[in-house]
Amino acid sequence: MVILEAKNIVKRFGGVTALSDGNIVCREGKITGLLGTNGSGKSTISKIITGVYLPDSGTITYYGQQVSFRNPIEAKKAGIIMAFQNLSLIPDLTVWQNVVLSFEKTKKGFLDNQSAKKITKELIDSFVEGFDIERKVVQLNSSEKQIVEIVKAISEEPKLLILDEPTAALEQAQAQALFKYMKKLAAQGTSIIFTSHRMNEIMEVCDDIVVFNNGHNVGSVDFEVDGRNQKEIVKMITGDIHTEDISHTRTENTKDIQLEIKNLQYENILHDIQFSVKKGEVLGIGGLQGQGQTELMLALAGNYKTLQAEVHLNKEKIRLNTPANTIRKGIFLVPGDRQTEGLMMKESIYHNMLMPKFALKRQPFFIPEKKYRKECEEIVKLLSIKTDSIDTKADNLSGGNQQKIVVGKWLPFDIKVLLLSDPAKGVDIGAKRDMYQFILKLAREKDISVILYASDNDELVRYCDNVLIMYEGSIVKRLSGDAINNVNITAASLNLTKEEEVEKDECKEH
């Protein structure tokens, strides 16, 4: 039974057409994968269905009736709920207060807080045990916030649940718990739209898929009828059958050491970190999420004034005491959370690329506008950033194009070390491939050292010359050459003493 059908949806933002022919059908009790490259219109059509945006034209039919939700409240009342990738939580409220916000239950004229806490606790325990629902959201890490966002959506008992990149911030066990719950909801008759850039997740949990490309619906596949052909699906998404990221040839690097770190300590988070990275080398940082990887990247970028470390850059002793100082020394950070750490979302592409220049010691009295605009246009072209103008605001661009700006704003500088903190999170297959191709080429040709933290082990395997594994704030393993594989990374991430233990477990499963 079809419960919702969106037909010929058109949506424009200024001069940018986000959707030109958006179509999607949702059936009762089915999990529909919504796929496409960044900027293809996936998030836009989801937000139109839930009343965040109004379409410029097109129709939405819900349970046989044509509807036009003017805001998310109207959509919620009709049973359509969305868990947002960029979160809709209130930082200063507790977990349980966020979950029940806007549909609080009362008892004898008073808010029934005990009931609200019970509901929240039961749902969250489905994803992770021992979660303190009295904590404020501002105190949570990214995966915990995402869990709260999902639980908030589920708690409202939706008829149609839309999950926009829900696993981007989740650990593997949390993602598996989500898939189990999604299947449970589907069995109870709930329809689900699931957006993910991870093909293995789509193959595992979806009943059918819809593929968007450049604002159009370019095809759909019913797995029960047509089977699960991953190559064909990826070809639909990118228009290119050669969709796997480029193979990375690891060769012995005989170049000089560019950055050397000794005895790095930060409060009770990072302990005795020691490593070096050569010119032109891509050094991976792996491990389970929350083991200090993000803090290490921030430390190397100069974010912690109380950091203790002995640091040499090209044999010169330096201090990682402020971001401005590290920028001047040639160390640059591409953060994973582009919207809160990497960009000024309400500013233009040009202004985002211009601002880092003000970290330099010397600035011209008058900004050479013509020179800087030409430089910005050249970077936009070099990185294939999809935009009509460099004056387009960052929040009008897709996630992949936003991330390209975060990389691009450092290109005019003399880069010695490029820090990539989970840069491909929430970036589609094609954009991810293009970004890494560019960065690898840049590293080899310019003798730039790249330090890449990736929560996806496949990125470490494909792109890194060496990989360091972190556990509880320390480096516990270094992998090189053929030892860089999923089995060894997983074993080291769990701090196992024998990598064979993981291999044996996998053999048992098969």
Summary of the structure (lengths in Angstrom):
residues: 510
radius of gyration: 23.6
end to end distance: 36.6
largest distance: 75.4
contacts: 1652
relative contact order: 0.11
helix: 37%
strand: 26%
